[in-house]
Amino acid sequence: MSNDPSQNPLALDVVNHKYPRSEIGKLEKNVNRILNKNPEDEKALAVRKAIETTYLPSLENEYVFVGFCLGATLEGRLDEQWIENSVCILEYYENEAVVKRFAKIRPGDIIILKKREVFGKTMRLFSHGRVKETKVSKIDKPYFLIDWITPNEFLEVPLMGCNTTVDVRSLEDVDTAMPKEFWQWLAIETDGESLDG
């Protein structure tokens, strides 16, 4: 048997969205437990590959606002490296709650790079992208493959309580809090052109 998800019934269930987002995390823990004992387990590898590459249904996607400035200043910005390498990497491992939120990001989720602007009120948004694939580094830390989009202009929007490095918001929360300009900005694909045409 190969670690190809299409050759494994459990992996096919992941690919065919038979597990809701809440169950994918539990399944991933079980797979990791098996792979810690036997790193060559082909069934577990196939399920891991399915989890790492299968987009969740769009209604289960989350919007993740990620800070990218070391020391909260633009001089310490990391976004240029991330965009150049089509990745998103958590650089701060001191806060366990932030690490847990980062680890729950799934393919299909939308990452939005942000920096707080007016303390307690607004944030600036710089780039965005949909997670294509989740990965685990050699030092057992998650990171994501992303095709980043950087509109010509940053956008200042309500802070929505996004005060940490990784802030996860549901579609409903974002829809309620964000102005229509946010959705226009998010629809920009490249060179300032909208996906809507």
N, CA and C atoms as an extended XYZ file, in Angstrom:
591
Properties=species:S:1:pos:R:3:atomname:S:1:resname:S:1:resid:I:1 pbc="F F F"
N         0.852       -1.193        0.000 N   MET     1
C         0.000        0.000        0.000 CA  MET     1
C         0.884        1.239        0.000 C   MET     1
N         0.487        2.239       -0.734 N   SER     2
C         1.260        3.475       -0.814 CA  SER     2
C         0.690        4.487        0.164 C   SER     2
N         1.443        5.575        0.394 N   ASN     3
C         0.897        6.621        1.265 CA  ASN     3
C         0.070        7.622        0.467 C   ASN     3
N        -0.353        7.234       -0.715 N   ASP     4
C        -1.255        8.022       -1.550 CA  ASP     4
C        -2.642        8.013       -0.906 C   ASP     4
N        -3.197        9.194       -0.585 N   PRO     5
C        -4.506        9.237        0.068 CA  PRO     5
C        -5.611        8.509       -0.693 C   PRO     5
N        -5.525        8.457       -2.025 N   SER     6
C        -6.589        7.822       -2.805 CA  SER     6
C        -6.620        6.308       -2.625 C   SER     6
N        -5.584        5.731       -2.018 N   GLN     7
C        -5.504        4.292       -1.816 CA  GLN     7
C        -5.849        3.872       -0.389 C   GLN     7
N        -6.372        4.807        0.405 N   ASN     8
C        -6.618        4.542        1.814 CA  ASN     8
C        -8.021        5.034        2.174 C   ASN     8
N        -8.919        4.147        2.658 N   PRO     9
C       -10.301        4.555        2.944 CA  PRO     9
C       -10.414        5.707        3.952 C   PRO     9
N        -9.611        5.710        4.989 N   LEU    10
C        -9.679        6.781        5.985 CA  LEU    10
C        -9.206        8.105        5.376 C   LEU    10
N        -8.136        8.041        4.594 N   ALA    11
C        -7.655        9.244        3.912 CA  ALA    11
C        -8.691        9.746        2.916 C   ALA    11
N        -9.370        8.835        2.223 N   LEU    12
C       -10.426        9.244        1.292 CA  LEU    12
C       -11.575        9.929        2.017 C   LEU    12
N       -11.866        9.467        3.223 N   ASP    13
C       -12.910       10.135        4.018 CA  ASP    13
C       -12.524       11.585        4.310 C   ASP    13
N       -11.237       11.829        4.576 N   VAL    14
C       -10.767       13.202        4.797 CA  VAL    14
C       -10.926       14.009        3.515 C   VAL    14
N       -10.481       13.455        2.411 N   VAL    15
C       -10.556       14.139        1.110 CA  VAL    15
C       -12.003       14.441        0.733 C   VAL    15
N       -12.915       13.543        1.086 N   ASN    16
C       -14.335       13.701        0.734 CA  ASN    16
C       -15.138       14.441        1.805 C   ASN    16
N       -14.436       15.090        2.718 N   HIS    17
C       -15.059       15.953        3.739 CA  HIS    17
C       -16.041       15.223        4.648 C   HIS    17
N       -15.720       13.986        5.001 N   LYS    18
C       -16.598       13.247        5.911 CA  LYS    18
C       -16.304       13.576        7.377 C   LYS    18
N       -15.245       14.351        7.602 N   TYR    19
C       -14.918       14.796        8.957 CA  TYR    19
C       -15.050       16.312        9.023 C   TYR    19
N       -15.803       16.823       10.013 N   PRO    20
C       -15.842       18.282       10.165 CA  PRO    20
C       -14.509       18.778       10.713 C   PRO    20
N       -14.298       20.068       10.628 N   ARG    21
C       -13.068       20.696       11.111 CA  ARG    21
C       -12.721       20.239       12.527 C   ARG    21
N       -13.727       20.182       13.397 N   SER    22
C       -13.495       19.820       14.797 CA  SER    22
C       -12.927       18.410       14.954 C   SER    22
N       -13.235       17.520       14.023 N   GLU    23
C       -12.746       16.142       14.108 CA  GLU    23
C       -11.372       15.959       13.449 C   GLU    23
N       -11.035       16.847       12.520 N   ILE    24
C        -9.745       16.726       11.825 CA  ILE    24
C        -8.591       16.824       12.825 C   ILE    24
N        -8.697       17.728       13.791 N   GLY    25
C        -7.638       17.873       14.801 CA  GLY    25
C        -7.435       16.609       15.602 C   GLY    25
N        -8.533       15.957       15.979 N   LYS    26
C        -8.432       14.701       16.746 CA  LYS    26
C        -7.795       13.607       15.888 C   LYS    26
N        -8.217       13.539       14.639 N   LEU    27
C        -7.652       12.550       13.721 CA  LEU    27
C        -6.153       12.787       13.543 C   LEU    27
N        -5.773       14.055       13.413 N   GLU    28
C        -4.364       14.399       13.249 CA  GLU    28
C        -3.535       13.966       14.468 C   GLU    28
N        -4.068       14.161       15.663 N   LYS    29
C        -3.353       13.717       16.875 CA  LYS    29
C        -3.126       12.216       16.859 C   LYS    29
N        -4.162       11.460       16.470 N   ASN    30
C        -4.019        9.996       16.401 CA  ASN    30
C        -2.978        9.580       15.371 C   ASN    30
N        -3.003       10.243       14.221 N   VAL    31
C        -2.024        9.939       13.171 CA  VAL    31
C        -0.606       10.237       13.668 C   VAL    31
N        -0.432       11.381       14.320 N   ASN    32
C         0.899       11.732       14.831 CA  ASN    32
C         1.376       10.747       15.891 C   ASN    32
N         0.449       10.269       16.730 N   ARG    33
C         0.812        9.273       17.751 CA  ARG    33
C         1.324        7.996       17.077 C   ARG    33
N         0.627        7.563       16.028 N   ILE    34
C         1.056        6.363       15.289 CA  ILE    34
C         2.413        6.585       14.631 C   ILE    34
N         2.588        7.749       13.999 N   LEU    35
C         3.845        8.023       13.296 CA  LEU    35
C         5.015        8.232       14.248 C   LEU    35
N         4.745        8.669       15.470 N   ASN    36
C         5.827        8.766       16.457 CA  ASN    36
C         6.357        7.389       16.819 C   ASN    36
N         5.489        6.382       16.805 N   LYS    37
C         5.904        5.005       17.094 CA  LYS    37
C         6.506        4.341       15.867 C   LYS    37
N         5.897        4.630       14.696 N   ASN    38
C         6.351        4.000       13.452 CA  ASN    38
C         6.284        5.027       12.315 C   ASN    38
N         7.391        5.759       12.100 N   PRO    39
C         7.399        6.823       11.081 CA  PRO    39
C         7.139        6.343        9.652 C   PRO    39
N         7.204        5.048        9.409 N   GLU    40
C         7.002        4.513        8.064 CA  GLU    40
C         5.605        3.949        7.854 C   GLU    40
N         4.713        4.087        8.806 N   ASP    41
C         3.362        3.539        8.693 CA  ASP    41
C         2.645        4.186        7.503 C   ASP    41
N         2.446        3.410        6.444 N   GLU    42
C         1.904        3.960        5.195 CA  GLU    42
C         0.464        4.438        5.326 C   GLU    42
N        -0.338        3.747        6.106 N   LYS    43
C        -1.724        4.182        6.295 CA  LYS    43
C        -1.758        5.543        6.982 C   LYS    43
N        -0.980        5.685        8.043 N   ALA    44
C        -0.941        6.953        8.779 CA  ALA    44
C        -0.356        8.062        7.907 C   ALA    44
N         0.663        7.742        7.112 N   LEU    45
C         1.249        8.746        6.211 CA  LEU    45
C         0.226        9.221        5.177 C   LEU    45
N        -0.601        8.297        4.683 N   ALA    46
C        -1.624        8.671        3.709 CA  ALA    46
C        -2.668        9.590        4.332 C   ALA    46
N        -3.049        9.302        5.576 N   VAL    47
C        -4.031       10.153        6.254 CA  VAL    47
C        -3.419       11.518        6.534 C   VAL    47
N        -2.151       11.536        6.961 N   ARG    48
C        -1.484       12.826        7.206 CA  ARG    48
C        -1.441       13.657        5.915 C   ARG    48
N        -1.091       13.022        4.801 N   LYS    49
C        -1.033       13.734        3.522 CA  LYS    49
C        -2.405       14.316        3.164 C   LYS    49
N        -3.461       13.548        3.403 N   ALA    50
C        -4.813       14.034        3.125 CA  ALA    50
C        -5.150       15.239        4.005 C   ALA    50
N        -4.797       15.186        5.270 N   ILE    51
C        -5.062       16.297        6.186 CA  ILE    51
C        -4.270       17.530        5.762 C   ILE    51
N        -3.034       17.338        5.350 N   GLU    52
C        -2.156       18.458        4.994 CA  GLU    52
C        -2.556       19.154        3.691 C   GLU    52
N        -3.289       18.457        2.824 N   THR    53
C        -3.531       19.011        1.487 CA  THR    53
C        -4.997       19.223        1.120 C   THR    53
N        -5.924       18.740        1.920 N   THR    54
C        -7.341       18.837        1.572 CA  THR    54
C        -7.956       20.114        2.128 C   THR    54
N        -8.469       20.951        1.234 N   TYR    55
C        -9.167       22.172        1.657 CA  TYR    55
C       -10.432       21.791        2.413 C   TYR    55
N       -10.673       22.482        3.510 N   LEU    56
C       -11.943       22.314        4.207 CA  LEU    56
C       -13.058       22.931        3.362 C   LEU    56
N       -14.310       22.508        3.564 N   PRO    57
C       -15.416       23.181        2.877 CA  PRO    57
C       -15.394       24.678        3.215 C   PRO    57
N       -15.761       25.516        2.268 N   SER    58
C       -15.602       26.963        2.428 CA  SER    58
C       -16.318       27.515        3.662 C   SER    58
N       -17.442       26.942        4.042 N   LEU    59
C       -18.147       27.445        5.219 CA  LEU    59
C       -17.405       27.124        6.525 C   LEU    59
N       -16.432       26.222        6.470 N   GLU    60
C       -15.634       25.903        7.651 CA  GLU    60
C       -14.307       26.661        7.673 C   GLU    60
N       -14.013       27.406        6.613 N   ASN    61
C       -12.767       28.177        6.575 CA  ASN    61
C       -12.782       29.253        7.639 C   ASN    61
N       -11.599       29.556        8.133 N   GLU    62
C       -11.439       30.620        9.116 CA  GLU    62
C       -10.528       31.698        8.545 C   GLU    62
N       -10.693       32.897        9.080 N   TYR    63
C        -9.856       34.034        8.711 CA  TYR    63
C        -8.861       34.213        9.841 C   TYR    63
N        -7.577       34.142        9.500 N   VAL    64
C        -6.531       34.192       10.519 CA  VAL    64
C        -5.706       35.448       10.290 C   VAL    64
N        -5.776       36.356       11.253 N   PHE    65
C        -5.027       37.609       11.190 CA  PHE    65
C        -3.700       37.377       11.904 C   PHE    65
N        -2.591       37.471       11.153 N   VAL    66
C        -1.269       37.117       11.659 CA  VAL    66
C        -0.363       38.342       11.665 C   VAL    66
N         0.204       38.625       12.831 N   GLY    67
C         1.194       39.689       12.938 CA  GLY    67
C         2.517       39.221       12.357 C   GLY    67
N         3.253       40.127       11.757 N   PHE    68
C         4.483       39.728       11.063 CA  PHE    68
C         5.685       40.586       11.441 C   PHE    68
N         5.562       41.409       12.470 N   CYS    69
C         6.645       42.333       12.825 CA  CYS    69
C         7.285       41.956       14.150 C   CYS    69
N         8.543       41.541       14.125 N   LEU    70
C         9.279       41.298       15.365 CA  LEU    70
C         9.407       42.620       16.104 C   LEU    70
N         9.066       42.617       17.373 N   GLY    71
C         9.160       43.837       18.156 CA  GLY    71
C         8.098       44.856       17.816 C   GLY    71
N         7.073       44.451       17.064 N   ALA    72
C         5.943       45.308       16.696 CA  ALA    72
C         6.355       46.547       15.900 C   ALA    72
N         7.502       46.467       15.204 N   THR    73
C         7.920       47.587       14.356 CA  THR    73
C         8.146       47.066       12.941 C   THR    73
N         7.956       47.935       11.956 N   LEU    74
C         8.155       47.515       10.569 CA  LEU    74
C         9.611       47.175       10.267 C   LEU    74
N        10.534       47.655       11.108 N   GLU    75
C        11.945       47.297       10.905 CA  GLU    75
C        12.166       45.796       11.128 C   GLU    75
N        11.304       45.174       11.939 N   GLY    76
C        11.440       43.742       12.211 CA  GLY    76
C        10.482       42.889       11.396 C   GLY    76
N        10.042       43.387       10.251 N   ARG    77
C         9.028       42.675        9.474 CA  ARG    77
C         9.568       41.388        8.861 C   ARG    77
N         8.706       40.362        8.868 N   LEU    78
C         9.041       39.046        8.324 CA  LEU    78
C         8.268       38.725        7.049 C   LEU    78
N         7.282       39.555        6.727 N   ASP    79
C         6.391       39.240        5.619 CA  ASP    79
C         7.106       39.130        4.284 C   ASP    79
N         8.148       39.922        4.075 N   GLU    80
C         8.832       39.875        2.778 CA  GLU    80
C         9.462       38.498        2.545 C   GLU    80
N        10.056       37.903        3.593 N   GLN    81
C        10.619       36.549        3.478 CA  GLN    81
C         9.515       35.535        3.216 C   GLN    81
N         8.420       35.657        3.959 N   TRP    82
C         7.312       34.714        3.800 CA  TRP    82
C         6.752       34.773        2.384 C   TRP    82
N         6.534       35.988        1.889 N   ILE    83
C         5.948       36.151        0.555 CA  ILE    83
C         6.900       35.611       -0.509 C   ILE    83
N         8.171       35.934       -0.374 N   GLU    84
C         9.168       35.458       -1.345 CA  GLU    84
C         9.223       33.938       -1.396 C   GLU    84
N         9.041       33.281       -0.240 N   ASN    85
C         9.149       31.824       -0.158 CA  ASN    85
C         7.802       31.111       -0.143 C   ASN    85
N         6.706       31.864       -0.303 N   SER    86
C         5.344       31.304       -0.324 CA  SER    86
C         5.034       30.476        0.924 C   SER    86
N         5.403       31.007        2.092 N   VAL    87
C         5.176       30.315        3.358 CA  VAL    87
C         4.622       31.272        4.411 C   VAL    87
N         4.147       30.696        5.492 N   CYS    88
C         3.830       31.439        6.704 CA  CYS    88
C         4.372       30.602        7.856 C   CYS    88
N         5.257       31.205        8.642 N   ILE    89
C         5.961       30.499        9.714 CA  ILE    89
C         5.770       31.272       11.007 C   ILE    89
N         5.397       30.579       12.059 N   LEU    90
C         5.282       31.226       13.358 CA  LEU    90
C         6.676       31.421       13.934 C   LEU    90
N         7.008       32.651       14.266 N   GLU    91
C         8.340       32.963       14.781 CA  GLU    91
C         8.367       33.092       16.300 C   GLU    91
N         7.186       33.093       16.931 N   TYR    92
C         7.086       33.308       18.373 CA  TYR    92
C         6.505       32.048       19.014 C   TYR    92
N         7.289       31.330       19.792 N   TYR    93
C         6.811       30.098       20.410 CA  TYR    93
C         6.624       30.226       21.914 C   TYR    93
N         6.745       31.445       22.461 N   GLU    94
C         6.658       31.640       23.898 CA  GLU    94
C         5.227       31.537       24.407 C   GLU    94
N         4.249       31.936       23.597 N   ASN    95
C         2.857       31.971       24.023 CA  ASN    95
C         2.153       30.700       23.553 C   ASN    95
N         1.833       29.822       24.500 N   GLU    96
C         1.265       28.524       24.158 CA  GLU    96
C        -0.095       28.646       23.457 C   GLU    96
N        -0.910       29.622       23.863 N   ALA    97
C        -2.220       29.813       23.241 CA  ALA    97
C        -2.069       30.189       21.765 C   ALA    97
N        -1.089       31.046       21.460 N   VAL    98
C        -0.830       31.444       20.070 CA  VAL    98
C        -0.362       30.242       19.258 C   VAL    98
N         0.516       29.435       19.826 N   VAL    99
C         1.027       28.246       19.136 CA  VAL    99
C        -0.124       27.287       18.821 C   VAL    99
N        -1.024       27.093       19.779 N   LYS   100
C        -2.164       26.195       19.551 CA  LYS   100
C        -3.074       26.727       18.447 C   LYS   100
N        -3.337       28.035       18.445 N   ARG   101
C        -4.175       28.612       17.377 CA  ARG   101
C        -3.510       28.427       16.018 C   ARG   101
N        -2.201       28.659       15.960 N   PHE   102
C        -1.469       28.525       14.700 CA  PHE   102
C        -1.534       27.083       14.191 C   PHE   102
N        -1.409       26.124       15.101 N   ALA   103
C        -1.398       24.708       14.724 CA  ALA   103
C        -2.755       24.223       14.209 C   ALA   103
N        -3.823       24.958       14.490 N   LYS   104
C        -5.160       24.548       14.046 CA  LYS   104
C        -5.526       25.093       12.672 C   LYS   104
N        -4.644       25.857       12.064 N   ILE   105
C        -4.893       26.375       10.717 CA  ILE   105
C        -4.893       25.206        9.734 C   ILE   105
N        -5.820       25.241        8.789 N   ARG   106
C        -6.009       24.146        7.839 CA  ARG   106
C        -5.984       24.656        6.394 C   ARG   106
N        -5.753       23.754        5.438 N   PRO   107
C        -5.839       24.153        4.036 CA  PRO   107
C        -7.208       24.765        3.734 C   PRO   107
N        -7.191       25.871        3.000 N   GLY   108
C        -8.408       26.596        2.674 CA  GLY   108
C        -8.606       27.820        3.553 C   GLY   108
N        -8.022       27.831        4.755 N   ASP   109
C        -8.131       29.013        5.619 CA  ASP   109
C        -7.431       30.189        4.954 C   ASP   109
N        -7.876       31.385        5.299 N   ILE   110
C        -7.308       32.595        4.710 CA  ILE   110
C        -6.443       33.291        5.752 C   ILE   110
N        -5.175       33.475        5.427 N   ILE   111
C        -4.231       34.174        6.302 CA  ILE   111
C        -4.159       35.620        5.829 C   ILE   111
N        -4.275       36.542        6.773 N   ILE   112
C        -4.203       37.968        6.465 CA  ILE   112
C        -3.116       38.567        7.340 C   ILE   112
N        -2.115       39.172        6.711 N   LEU   113
C        -1.008       39.762        7.462 CA  LEU   113
C        -1.413       41.142        7.950 C   LEU   113
N        -1.268       41.339        9.272 N   LYS   114
C        -1.759       42.574        9.890 CA  LYS   114
C        -0.732       43.163       10.849 C   LYS   114
N        -0.913       44.465       11.074 N   LYS   115
C        -0.151       45.178       12.097 CA  LYS   115
C        -1.109       46.152       12.764 C   LYS   115
N        -1.100       46.132       14.102 N   ARG   116
C        -1.982       47.086       14.798 CA  ARG   116
C        -1.599       48.503       14.420 C   ARG   116
N        -2.614       49.337       14.223 N   GLU   117
C        -2.373       50.717       13.817 CA  GLU   117
C        -2.733       51.656       14.965 C   GLU   117
N        -4.007       51.953       15.170 N   VAL   118
C        -4.442       52.787       16.292 CA  VAL   118
C        -4.748       51.846       17.446 C   VAL   118
N        -3.980       51.952       18.521 N   PHE   119
C        -4.076       51.005       19.629 CA  PHE   119
C        -5.523       50.838       20.089 C   PHE   119
N        -5.965       49.578       20.122 N   GLY   120
C        -7.302       49.262       20.579 CA  GLY   120
C        -8.414       49.546       19.590 C   GLY   120
N        -8.075       50.081       18.401 N   LYS   121
C        -9.130       50.469       17.459 CA  LYS   121
C        -8.972       49.889       16.065 C   LYS   121
N        -7.782       50.026       15.466 N   THR   122
C        -7.643       49.604       14.064 CA  THR   122
C        -6.357       48.801       13.832 C   THR   122
N        -6.352       48.114       12.699 N   MET   123
C        -5.158       47.407       12.234 CA  MET   123
C        -5.011       47.664       10.741 C   MET   123
N        -3.770       47.568       10.266 N   ARG   124
C        -3.489       47.665        8.836 CA  ARG   124
C        -3.287       46.257        8.296 C   ARG   124
N        -3.866       46.018        7.147 N   LEU   125
C        -3.726       44.737        6.466 CA  LEU   125
C        -2.810       44.927        5.267 C   LEU   125
N        -1.855       44.009        5.094 N   PHE   126
C        -0.829       44.177        4.063 CA  PHE   126
C        -0.922       43.154        2.939 C   PHE   126
N        -1.122       41.884        3.284 N   SER   127
C        -1.157       40.810        2.283 CA  SER   127
C        -2.125       39.744        2.760 C   SER   127
N        -2.527       38.883        1.831 N   HIS   128
C        -3.405       37.778        2.205 CA  HIS   128
C        -3.157       36.599        1.277 C   HIS   128
N        -3.578       35.429        1.727 N   GLY   129
C        -3.451       34.240        0.902 CA  GLY   129
C        -4.193       33.074        1.516 C   GLY   129
N        -4.543       32.131        0.680 N   ARG   130
C        -5.241       30.924        1.139 CA  ARG   130
C        -4.197       29.834        1.385 C   ARG   130
N        -4.336       29.146        2.513 N   VAL   131
C        -3.413       28.060        2.843 CA  VAL   131
C        -3.616       26.928        1.845 C   VAL   131
N        -2.537       26.561        1.139 N   LYS   132
C        -2.592       25.465        0.169 CA  LYS   132
C        -2.275       24.134        0.832 C   LYS   132
N        -1.336       24.190        1.769 N   GLU   133
C        -0.881       22.946        2.392 CA  GLU   133
C        -0.274       23.258        3.751 C   GLU   133
N        -0.525       22.363        4.706 N   THR   134
C         0.118       22.485        6.009 CA  THR   134
C         1.315       21.545        6.034 C   THR   134
N         2.340       21.959        6.742 N   LYS   135
C         3.578       21.170        6.844 CA  LYS   135
C         4.055       21.185        8.286 C   LYS   135
N         4.954       20.279        8.596 N   VAL   136
C         5.614       20.266        9.901 CA  VAL   136
C         7.108       20.274        9.636 C   VAL   136
N         7.808       21.204       10.285 N   SER   137
C         9.249       21.344       10.068 CA  SER   137
C        10.028       20.210       10.731 C   SER   137
N        11.316       20.166       10.467 N   LYS   138
C        12.187       19.161       11.076 CA  LYS   138
C        12.260       19.305       12.589 C   LYS   138
N        11.930       20.500       13.088 N   ILE   139
C        11.925       20.697       14.545 CA  ILE   139
C        10.496       20.611       15.089 C   ILE   139
N         9.614       19.939       14.319 N   ASP   140
C         8.252       19.635       14.746 CA  ASP   140
C         7.385       20.871       14.969 C   ASP   140
N         7.554       21.903       14.131 N   LYS   141
C         6.752       23.119       14.204 CA  LYS   141
C         5.951       23.260       12.911 C   LYS   141
N         4.667       23.650       13.025 N   PRO   142
C         3.854       23.787       11.815 CA  PRO   142
C         4.230       25.019       11.008 C   PRO   142
N         4.054       24.917        9.705 N   TYR   143
C         4.138       26.072        8.812 CA  TYR   143
C         3.228       25.783        7.628 C   TYR   143
N         2.998       26.812        6.784 N   PHE   144
C         2.007       26.676        5.727 CA  PHE   144
C         2.545       27.157        4.393 C   PHE   144
N         2.120       26.478        3.333 N   LEU   145
C         2.420       26.910        1.970 CA  LEU   145
C         1.254       27.779        1.506 C   LEU   145
N         1.584       28.960        1.004 N   ILE   146
C         0.568       29.948        0.644 CA  ILE   146
C         1.007       30.687       -0.618 C   ILE   146
N         0.060       30.920       -1.525 N   ASP   147
C         0.295       31.841       -2.633 CA  ASP   147
C        -0.170       33.212       -2.155 C   ASP   147
N         0.786       34.045       -1.784 N   TRP   148
C         0.460       35.354       -1.215 CA  TRP   148
C        -0.012       36.330       -2.277 C   TRP   148
N        -0.925       37.187       -1.879 N   ILE   149
C        -1.404       38.283       -2.713 CA  ILE   149
C        -1.133       39.566       -1.943 C   ILE   149
N        -0.445       40.499       -2.584 N   THR   150
C        -0.154       41.782       -1.955 CA  THR   150
C        -0.770       42.883       -2.811 C   THR   150
N        -1.951       43.367       -2.389 N   PRO   151
C        -2.560       44.470       -3.137 CA  PRO   151
C        -1.655       45.706       -3.129 C   PRO   151
N        -1.884       46.606       -4.061 N   ASN   152
C        -1.060       47.813       -4.164 CA  ASN   152
C        -1.148       48.687       -2.929 C   ASN   152
N        -2.259       48.638       -2.220 N   GLU   153
C        -2.477       49.490       -1.054 CA  GLU   153
C        -2.743       48.623        0.168 C   GLU   153
N        -2.233       49.049        1.320 N   PHE   154
C        -2.653       48.402        2.560 CA  PHE   154
C        -4.046       48.917        2.897 C   PHE   154
N        -4.708       48.273        3.840 N   LEU   155
C        -6.064       48.660        4.211 CA  LEU   155
C        -6.141       48.773        5.731 C   LEU   155
N        -6.721       49.866        6.216 N   GLU   156
C        -6.926       50.030        7.650 CA  GLU   156
C        -8.373       49.665        7.975 C   GLU   156
N        -8.532       48.745        8.930 N   VAL   157
C        -9.856       48.208        9.269 CA  VAL   157
C       -10.010       48.135       10.785 C   VAL   157
N       -11.241       47.866       11.269 N   PRO   158
C       -11.426       47.687       12.714 CA  PRO   158
C       -10.546       46.557       13.255 C   PRO   158
N       -10.059       46.720       14.461 N   LEU   159
C        -9.120       45.769       15.068 CA  LEU   159
C        -9.765       44.419       15.370 C   LEU   159
N       -11.041       44.380       15.638 N   MET   160
C       -11.754       43.127       15.947 CA  MET   160
C       -11.118       42.362       17.100 C   MET   160
N       -10.464       43.038       18.016 N   GLY   161
C        -9.824       42.346       19.134 CA  GLY   161
C        -8.587       41.559       18.739 C   GLY   161
N        -8.028       41.827       17.572 N   CYS   162
C        -6.851       41.088       17.085 CA  CYS   162
C        -5.586       41.682       17.713 C   CYS   162
N        -5.328       41.312       18.946 N   ASN   163
C        -4.218       41.884       19.696 CA  ASN   163
C        -3.027       40.951       19.858 C   ASN   163
N        -3.125       39.714       19.381 N   THR   164
C        -2.008       38.785       19.510 CA  THR   164
C        -1.411       38.500       18.132 C   THR   164
N        -0.383       37.688       18.103 N   THR   165
C         0.284       37.374       16.842 CA  THR   165
C        -0.609       36.577       15.903 C   THR   165
N        -1.451       35.712       16.458 N   VAL   166
C        -2.336       34.877       15.652 CA  VAL   166
C        -3.753       35.011       16.212 C   VAL   166
N        -4.642       35.600       15.429 N   ASP   167
C        -6.029       35.795       15.850 CA  ASP   167
C        -6.953       35.169       14.817 C   ASP   167
N        -7.731       34.187       15.258 N   VAL   168
C        -8.615       33.438       14.366 CA  VAL   168
C       -10.027       33.988       14.499 C   VAL   168
N       -10.668       34.231       13.353 N   ARG   169
C       -12.034       34.733       13.333 CA  ARG   169
C       -12.851       33.928       12.324 C   ARG   169
N       -14.114       33.703       12.662 N   SER   170
C       -15.018       32.981       11.766 CA  SER   170
C       -15.498       33.917       10.661 C   SER   170
N       -16.052       33.324        9.613 N   LEU   171
C       -16.646       34.102        8.530 CA  LEU   171
C       -17.724       35.028        9.087 C   LEU   171
N       -18.538       34.518        9.989 N   GLU   172
C       -19.617       35.322       10.567 CA  GLU   172
C       -19.067       36.545       11.309 C   GLU   172
N       -18.012       36.347       12.116 N   ASP   173
C       -17.414       37.466       12.852 CA  ASP   173
C       -16.838       38.517       11.903 C   ASP   173
N       -16.131       38.041       10.882 N   VAL   174
C       -15.504       38.962        9.926 CA  VAL   174
C       -16.577       39.706        9.136 C   VAL   174
N       -17.599       38.987        8.719 N   ASP   175
C       -18.669       39.600        7.949 CA  ASP   175
C       -19.374       40.701        8.752 C   ASP   175
N       -19.543       40.469       10.042 N   THR   176
C       -20.209       41.450       10.904 CA  THR   176
C       -19.351       42.692       11.129 C   THR   176
N       -18.043       42.505       11.311 N   ALA   177
C       -17.167       43.604       11.733 CA  ALA   177
C       -16.546       44.404       10.595 C   ALA   177
N       -16.350       43.779        9.451 N   MET   178
C       -15.570       44.425        8.404 CA  MET   178
C       -16.417       45.267        7.445 C   MET   178
N       -15.865       46.399        7.001 N   PRO   179
C       -16.562       47.217        6.000 CA  PRO   179
C       -16.466       46.571        4.617 C   PRO   179
N       -17.247       47.063        3.682 N   LYS   180
C       -17.245       46.479        2.329 CA  LYS   180
C       -15.873       46.618        1.670 C   LYS   180
N       -15.094       47.636        2.054 N   GLU   181
C       -13.747       47.811        1.484 CA  GLU   181
C       -12.851       46.611        1.785 C   GLU   181
N       -13.084       45.972        2.924 N   PHE   182
C       -12.304       44.783        3.265 CA  PHE   182
C       -12.525       43.692        2.231 C   PHE   182
N       -13.771       43.449        1.866 N   TRP   183
C       -14.079       42.383        0.916 CA  TRP   183
C       -13.552       42.720       -0.483 C   TRP   183
N       -13.556       43.994       -0.827 N   GLN   184
C       -12.971       44.409       -2.102 CA  GLN   184
C       -11.463       44.187       -2.087 C   GLN   184
N       -10.816       44.543       -0.981 N   TRP   185
C        -9.368       44.362       -0.833 CA  TRP   185
C        -9.018       42.884       -0.889 C   TRP   185
N        -9.826       42.063       -0.228 N   LEU   186
C        -9.573       40.620       -0.182 CA  LEU   186
C        -9.755       39.975       -1.550 C   LEU   186
N       -10.574       40.585       -2.418 N   ALA   187
C       -10.824       40.030       -3.748 CA  ALA   187
C        -9.724       40.363       -4.737 C   ALA   187
N        -8.772       41.214       -4.348 N   ILE   188
C        -7.695       41.601       -5.267 CA  ILE   188
C        -6.728       40.436       -5.435 C   ILE   188
N        -6.492       40.087       -6.682 N   GLU   189
C        -5.611       38.955       -6.962 CA  GLU   189
C        -4.183       39.438       -7.185 C   GLU   189
N        -3.937       40.150       -8.252 N   THR   190
C        -2.585       40.642       -8.546 CA  THR   190
C        -2.673       41.989       -9.212 C   THR   190
N        -1.618       42.765       -9.063 N   ASP   191
C        -1.505       44.053       -9.732 CA  ASP   191
C        -2.744       44.925       -9.581 C   ASP   191
N        -3.394       44.840       -8.419 N   GLY   192
C        -4.540       45.695       -8.154 CA  GLY   192
C        -5.803       45.309       -8.908 C   GLY   192
N        -5.815       44.145       -9.566 N   GLU   193
C        -7.004       43.728      -10.310 CA  GLU   193
C        -7.858       42.846       -9.438 C   GLU   193
N        -9.174       43.059       -9.508 N   SER   194
C       -10.103       42.277       -8.705 CA  SER   194
C       -10.352       40.932       -9.348 C   SER   194
N       -10.593       39.929       -8.505 N   LEU   195
C       -10.980       38.620       -9.020 CA  LEU   195
C       -12.352       38.680       -9.690 C   LEU   195
N       -13.126       39.699       -9.319 N   ASP   196
C       -14.473       39.820       -9.877 CA  ASP   196
C       -14.476       40.388      -11.297 C   ASP   196
N       -13.348       40.920      -11.718 N   GLY   197
C       -13.272       41.424      -13.085 CA  GLY   197
C       -13.376       42.844      -13.210 C   GLY   197
